[in-house]
Amino acid sequence: MALITYFETDRGIRRLLRQPGCIEPRDARIAARKLAESSERHQGIFDGYLEDIQTAYEIAVPWWADTIKAQQQLGVSRDEAIRKAFNKRAAGAAAHGNVVWIVRNYWLDCCDANESSGDVVYPEILLLQWLIDARKKELVRLIACMPYWPIGMDETGAWC
């Protein structure tokens, strides 16, 4: 099933890849690191993420389609139903709890790997850029629906 979205994927990609750098400065050389150039631990994290985000996609996309269908059953057009659904949940299918949970957990796993391996991969690169590089178009579209990363930073400067 194809993802129903209301926003341009390219804008979402640019936004999500830029946002963390506003909080924690990014080094362009590290940001350019490819999957094959990263540690085995980071590669393993990405492999697990890819499997889990695919499963979440398969759950979230039909849920989102049903959300839109419910709006249509109230008597509005499909376009209006999509608009109303996005007004209620700005992230669309990416608002599904499974998607949010997976993104948060793999973000933190990436941070843990950065600390223990000495090899740094920015979480947004692992979670989004490597999906792009792997040509996982529908998964990229799902993540790009997020208006922001579902993560924060604590008082010590650690992602949480």
N, C-alpha and C positions, 0 to 999 in steps of 0.2 A: 504494500500500500504506500502510495506517495504522500509525503508530508504536505499538509496544507499550511501555507504561510501567507503573511500579509505584507511582509517587509522584504527589502532587497538583501539577499545573502551577503553580497560584497560589502555593504555598509556594516552589517553585523560583524563580519570578519575583521574589518579594519578597526572597529570600535573595541572589540574584545582583545585584539592583539596589542592595542595601544594602552588600554586602561591600566594594567598593572604597573607600567612604567611611570604613571603619574604618582604612584604611591612609593614605589621602590625603583630607582633608576636602573635602566637596562643597558648592557654592553652589546653593541650590534654584533660583535663576533660571536658571543654566546647565543644571542637570539637567532643567528644564522645556522646554528648547529643542526645537522641532520640526524635522523634516527641511527643510521649506520655509523656515525661518528661518536655516538654516545656510549656510556657504560653499559655493560650487560644488564645491570640492575634496571637502568632506565628503559632499556629495550624490553625487558620483561614486564615492567610496569605498563608500557604502552601496549604490549600484546594482551595483557589482562584487561586493560581499559577498552581496547578495540572490541574484544569479545563482550564485555559487560555493556558497553554503550550500544552495541548492535542489539542485544537483548532488550535493553531499555527502549530503544527505538521501536522495536516490534510491539511493545506494550503501549508506549506513549502515543504513537501515531493513530492507532484506532481509537484510543481514548479521546484524543483531540478531535477526530472526525465525528465521534458521537457527541461531543460538546457542541460542535457546530450544528449537527443535525438537530439537537435539542432546541437550539435557537430557531432553526427553520420551522420546527413543529409549532412554534409560537406564532407562525404566520408571516415571517419576514423572508425576503429573498436570500439566496445563498450569499451574495456579496455582503448584504447587511448582517447576516448571521455570522460571517467571518469577522466583520468589523466589531460586532458586539462581543463576540467571544474573546477577541484580542483586547478589548477594553476591560474585560473582567480579569484576564490573565495575559499580561503583556508579553510573556515569554512563550505563549502558545504551547505547543507540545513539550517544549523544554521546561515548562512549569511542572510537569509530572514529577512526583516525588522520587521515583526511581532515577530519573535523569539528574535531578539536583543532587541526590545522595551520591551517585557515581562520580559526578564532576567534583564535588567537595572532597570525597575520599581519595580520588586519584590525584587531585591537586596536593593534598597533604602527603600522600605517598611519595610524590615527586620531591617535595621539600625534604622529607626524611632521607630519601636517596641522595639528594644534594649534600646533606650534612655528613652522611656516612661514607660516601664514595669519593668525595673530593672533586667529583665531576659535576658541574652545574648545568642543568637544563631548566630553563624557565617553565613553570607549569603551563602557562598559556601556549607555549610552543608544543609541549607534549600533548596537550588536550585538544588543540585546534590545528596548529600548523602541520603537525605530523599527520593528522587526518587528511588535510588538504594534499600533502605530499603523497599520501597513499591512495589518493583519488577516490576517497569515500564520500562522494558528493552528497548523498542524502544524510549521512551522519554530520557532515559539515553544515548543511542547511539546518539541521536540528540544533546544533550548538549555537550557530549564528543567530538563532531566534532569541537567545538570552539577551536582555538589555544590559546586563552586567554579570560578572562572575559571582556565584553564590558563596563568597568567601570574605573573610575580614582579616584584620590585623589586630593583635592584642597590644597591650601597653608596652610589651618588650620588643615589639617590632616583628613578632613571629606571625606567620599566616595561621589563621584559626577558622 
